[in-house]
Amino acid sequence: MPEPKSEASRILGVRLRRRRRQLSLNQEAVAHLAGLNVSNYARIDRGHGNPTFHTLIRLATVLGIEPGDLMTGFNSAHLPPSRDGLEDPDAVIASAR
């Protein structure tokens, strides 16, 4: 199985999967309730997807949690390396101050 695209994707998948299992739901049920393709949701649940903002809100709603609960604690260190070779976003912001 391929590695997650980023640490952020992996952590999000763990959070979704944990909550889904707490509710005794399978991937198909969550995908259906959120209006997603099952294979797309499965990728997110396994930590391999990169869901849109709207998808995160749908999933949080289905799982009965706040969207912020899925997103808390992330920073640029959780992201994959930039494709355009730009510096660390946190360093760019700090230098602009």
Secondary structure, DSSP 4 states (H G I P E B T S, - for coil): -PPPSSHHHHHHHHHHHHHHHHTT--HHHHHHHHT--HHHHHHHHTT-----HHHHHHHHHHHTS-HHHHHTT--GGGSPPPTT-PPPHHHHHHHH-
